[in-house]
Amino acid sequence: MANSIQKYATILQERLDQQVAIGATSGWMEQNAGQVIYNGGKKIEIGTISTQGLADYDREDGFTKGAISLVYNTYEMTQDRGRTFSIDRMDNDDTHFHLNATAVMAEFQKRHVIPEIDAYRYSKLATLAIAASQTTSDYTPVAATIAQQLLADLGAIEDIYGDGVMIVISMPGPVKRILEQSTFWNRSASIIEFDRGGVKTKVHAINDHPIIPVPSARMKTKYTFYDGETEGQEAGGFVVHADALDINWLLTVKTDPLAISKTDKIRIFAPDVNQTADAWKLDYRKYHDLWVKKQHEEGLFVNTAPVPEPETPESPDPDPDPPAGGEG
């Protein structure tokens, strides 16, 4: 029985990782994980290569020696998240447990885990872009100017990388619909094939740069991630931070973000082993994070909406008119 449970846990863990890679709108960022050394747990290593520029060639002495540096830096995944679930024995016999557990965990990832991973990644990339002064702020998208502004922002990256790189345009659905109303869209939008993390799909593109629609709730510059224990945070998950700005679009050179998402150590305890309840117990733990090498931060650009104006409290009603007539 124990071997059967462990085998199922391993299979479930692989399926859940695959679901995130395919289901997250940011799943394409995990294609760059080959640049990261990961051997389990929280720690990863990222190699950075540094070289020197060209020097003059001397016809007598030949080539001038250049230096190459390969340095591996160790990082920890800051997003160490988890939950435990119970499925009562009376609701499941041994035969149906695997089916029901798979359905429960898949729904949990779809409704809670995947949106959180997306939100974390987009907010972190936006924060890095803002810190690197790769940003346009205070822009309100309208059909008359949106294409011009988007092309200007794309140009900031193309001026550095040239036109030979793919820049992924992550954009909230409502903003994309405004873009689709512009005259530029009818003239210049195209359809291209894009790999979203193991699944190739057809997406709209501008100048061969793919546009990935993202739910608006995941496109903010800052979030609070609940710990699940503090008063008011028991529900877990995440909420938009009070200081957050709406992201109109986020531009990312496709090869730059290094994303890791690992379902780690799924543990399953049968009712006869579970000490707290007559139920199947599932312990779920998710490590994930995202990095961009310092020299690649110029491949990011974020366009944000204006800072929301604070709500003005309603003025109290003025005092009623005094009664007519003087004192008696």
C-alpha positions in Angstrom: 0.0 0.0 0.0 2.8 2.4 1.0 4.6 1.8 -2.3 1.4 2.4 -4.3 0.8 5.7 -2.5 4.4 6.9 -3.0 4.2 6.0 -6.7 0.9 7.9 -7.1 2.4 10.9 -5.2 5.3 11.0 -7.7 3.0 10.9 -10.7 0.7 13.5 -9.2 3.6 15.8 -8.5 4.7 15.6 -12.2 1.2 16.3 -13.4 0.8 19.3 -11.2 4.1 20.8 -12.5 2.9 20.2 -16.0 -0.4 21.9 -15.3 1.3 25.1 -14.1 3.7 25.2 -17.1 0.8 24.9 -19.5 -2.0 26.8 -17.6 -0.1 29.8 -16.3 0.0 32.7 -18.8 3.6 33.2 -17.7 4.4 29.5 -18.3 6.6 30.3 -21.3 9.1 31.8 -18.8 9.9 28.3 -17.5 11.4 27.4 -20.9 14.5 29.4 -19.8 15.0 27.1 -16.7 17.8 25.3 -18.6 20.0 28.2 -17.6 19.3 27.4 -14.0 20.9 24.5 -12.0 18.2 22.9 -9.7 18.8 19.8 -7.7 15.7 19.9 -5.5 14.7 22.0 -2.5 14.8 25.8 -2.4 18.3 26.5 -3.7 19.2 27.1 -7.3 22.4 28.3 -9.1 22.6 30.7 -12.0 25.7 31.1 -14.1 26.8 34.5 -15.4 29.3 34.8 -18.2 31.4 37.9 -18.6 33.7 38.6 -21.5 35.9 41.5 -22.7 35.3 43.4 -26.0 37.3 43.3 -29.2 40.9 44.5 -29.3 43.2 45.4 -32.2 44.9 42.5 -34.0 48.6 42.8 -34.3 50.2 41.3 -37.5 53.4 40.4 -35.5 52.1 39.5 -32.1 48.7 38.2 -33.2 45.7 38.2 -30.9 45.3 40.2 -27.7 44.3 37.9 -24.9 40.8 38.4 -23.5 39.3 37.4 -20.2 36.3 35.1 -19.7 34.6 34.8 -16.4 32.0 32.2 -15.5 30.5 32.7 -12.0 27.7 30.7 -10.4 25.6 32.5 -7.8 23.4 30.7 -5.4 19.8 31.9 -4.9 16.9 30.7 -2.8 13.3 30.6 -4.0 11.5 33.1 -1.8 8.1 31.7 -2.6 7.8 28.7 -0.3 4.1 28.0 -0.1 1.9 25.1 1.0 -1.4 23.8 2.2 -2.7 20.5 3.7 -6.0 19.0 2.7 -8.2 16.2 4.0 -10.5 13.9 2.2 -12.8 11.9 4.6 -12.5 8.2 4.5 -16.3 7.9 4.2 -16.3 10.0 1.0 -13.6 7.8 -0.6 -12.7 4.2 -0.7 -9.2 3.2 -1.8 -10.3 2.9 -5.4 -11.8 6.3 -5.8 -9.2 8.2 -3.7 -6.7 8.7 -6.6 -9.4 10.0 -8.9 -10.8 12.4 -6.4 -7.4 13.6 -5.1 -6.3 14.4 -8.6 -9.4 16.4 -9.3 -9.1 18.3 -6.0 -5.5 19.2 -6.5 -6.0 20.2 -10.1 -8.9 22.5 -9.2 -6.8 24.0 -6.3 -3.9 24.8 -8.7 -6.2 26.2 -11.3 -8.1 28.6 -9.0 -5.4 29.5 -6.5 -1.9 28.4 -7.4 -1.6 29.4 -11.0 -3.1 32.9 -10.6 -0.7 33.5 -7.7 2.4 32.4 -9.7 1.4 34.7 -12.6 0.7 37.6 -10.3 4.1 37.2 -8.5 6.0 36.9 -11.8 4.5 39.9 -13.5 4.8 42.1 -10.4 8.4 41.2 -9.9 9.3 41.8 -13.5 7.5 45.2 -13.3 9.4 46.1 -10.2 12.7 45.2 -11.8 11.8 47.3 -14.9 10.8 50.3 -12.8 14.1 50.1 -10.8 16.0 50.0 -14.0 14.1 53.1 -15.3 12.7 50.9 -18.1 9.2 52.3 -17.8 6.5 54.6 -19.1 4.1 55.8 -16.3 0.9 57.6 -16.1 -0.5 56.4 -19.4 -4.2 55.8 -19.8 -4.9 53.6 -22.9 -7.2 55.0 -25.5 -7.6 53.8 -29.1 -6.2 57.0 -30.6 -2.8 56.7 -29.0 -2.3 53.2 -27.7 -0.5 51.8 -30.8 1.9 54.7 -30.9 2.7 54.3 -27.2 3.2 50.6 -27.5 5.5 50.9 -30.5 7.5 53.6 -28.6 8.0 51.2 -25.6 8.9 48.3 -27.9 11.4 50.6 -29.5 13.2 51.2 -26.2 14.1 47.5 -26.1 14.7 47.2 -29.9 17.2 50.1 -29.7 19.3 47.9 -27.3 18.8 44.4 -28.7 18.0 45.2 -32.4 15.1 43.7 -34.2 16.3 40.1 -34.0 14.8 39.2 -30.7 11.3 38.2 -29.7 9.7 40.5 -27.2 6.7 39.0 -25.4 3.9 41.6 -24.8 1.9 40.6 -21.7 -1.3 42.6 -21.7 -4.5 42.7 -19.7 -7.5 41.7 -21.7 -9.3 45.1 -21.4 -6.2 46.9 -22.7 -5.9 44.5 -25.6 -9.5 45.2 -26.6 -8.6 48.9 -26.7 -5.7 48.1 -28.9 -7.9 46.1 -31.2 -10.0 49.3 -31.8 -7.1 51.2 -33.2 -6.6 51.8 -36.9 -3.1 50.4 -36.5 -4.5 47.0 -35.5 -6.3 46.4 -38.7 -3.3 47.3 -40.7 -0.5 45.6 -38.8 -1.7 42.9 -36.4 -0.8 39.3 -37.4 -1.2 35.8 -36.1 1.9 33.8 -35.1 2.6 30.5 -33.4 3.8 30.8 -29.8 5.0 28.1 -27.3 3.3 28.8 -24.0 5.2 26.1 -22.1 4.9 22.9 -24.0 1.8 23.8 -25.9 1.9 25.7 -29.1 -0.9 28.1 -29.7 -1.9 30.8 -32.2 -1.7 34.4 -30.8 -1.9 37.9 -32.1 1.3 39.7 -32.7 2.6 43.2 -33.4 5.8 43.3 -35.5 6.1 39.5 -34.9 6.1 40.2 -31.1 3.4 37.9 -29.5 0.7 39.4 -27.4 -0.3 37.3 -24.4 -3.6 38.2 -22.8 -3.5 38.1 -19.0 -6.4 38.5 -16.5 -6.3 42.0 -15.1 -6.2 40.8 -11.5 -2.7 39.4 -12.2 -1.3 42.5 -13.8 -0.5 44.8 -10.9 2.9 46.1 -9.7 2.6 44.9 -6.1 0.7 42.3 -4.1 0.4 41.0 -0.5 0.8 37.3 -0.2 -1.1 36.0 2.8 0.6 33.6 5.2 -2.6 31.7 6.1 -2.2 32.2 9.8 -2.2 35.9 10.7 -5.6 37.3 11.6 -7.3 38.4 8.5 -5.0 36.2 6.3 -6.4 32.8 7.2 -7.9 32.3 3.7 -4.3 32.4 2.2 -3.7 33.4 -1.4 -2.9 37.0 -2.4 -4.5 40.5 -2.7 -3.6 43.6 -4.5 -1.4 45.9 -2.4 -2.7 49.4 -1.6 0.2 51.0 -3.4 -0.1 48.9 -6.6 -0.4 50.4 -10.0 -2.3 48.8 -13.0 0.1 47.4 -15.6 -1.0 48.4 -19.1 1.6 46.0 -20.6 4.8 44.4 -19.7 7.5 43.8 -22.4 10.0 41.0 -21.9 12.7 39.7 -24.2 11.6 36.0 -24.3 15.0 34.5 -23.3 15.6 36.7 -20.2 13.2 35.7 -17.4 14.4 32.5 -15.5 11.4 31.0 -13.9 11.2 27.9 -11.7 8.0 26.3 -10.4 8.3 23.0 -8.5 5.7 21.0 -6.6 7.9 19.5 -3.9 7.4 16.7 -1.6 3.7 15.9 -2.0 3.0 13.6 0.9 -0.1 11.4 1.1 -1.2 9.7 4.3 -3.9 7.0 4.4 -6.6 7.2 7.0 -5.0 4.4 9.1 -1.8 6.4 9.3 -3.3 9.9 9.7 -3.2 10.7 13.4 -5.5 13.7 13.3 -8.6 12.5 11.4 -10.1 9.4 9.8 -9.3 10.9 6.4 -6.8 10.9 3.6 -4.3 13.7 4.2 -2.5 15.5 1.4 0.4 17.8 2.1 1.1 20.2 -0.8 4.2 22.3 -1.1 5.1 24.7 -3.9 8.5 26.3 -4.5 8.6 29.0 -7.2 10.5 32.1 -8.1 11.8 34.1 -11.0 15.1 35.9 -11.7 16.5 38.1 -14.4 20.3 38.5 -14.7 21.4 42.0 -14.0 22.8 42.6 -17.5 19.4 41.4 -19.0 17.2 43.9 -17.1 17.4 46.2 -20.1 15.3 43.6 -21.8 12.3 44.6 -19.6 9.9 47.4 -20.0 6.7 48.2 -18.2 3.9 50.7 -19.0 1.7 51.6 -16.0 -1.5 53.5 -15.5 -1.7 56.7 -13.5 -1.8 56.6 -9.8 -5.4 56.3 -8.7 -6.7 59.5 -7.2 -7.8 59.1 -3.5 -11.5 59.0 -3.0 -12.9 62.2 -1.6 -15.2 61.7 1.3 -18.6 63.0 0.9 -19.2 66.4 2.6 -21.8 66.4 5.4 -25.1 67.9 4.7 -25.1 71.7 5.6 -27.0 72.8 8.6 -30.7 73.2 7.9 -32.0 76.8 7.5 -33.0 78.3 10.9 -36.7 78.6 11.5 -38.4 81.8 10.1 -39.0 84.7 12.5 -37.1 86.0 15.4 -37.3 85.1 19.1 -40.7 85.5 20.6 
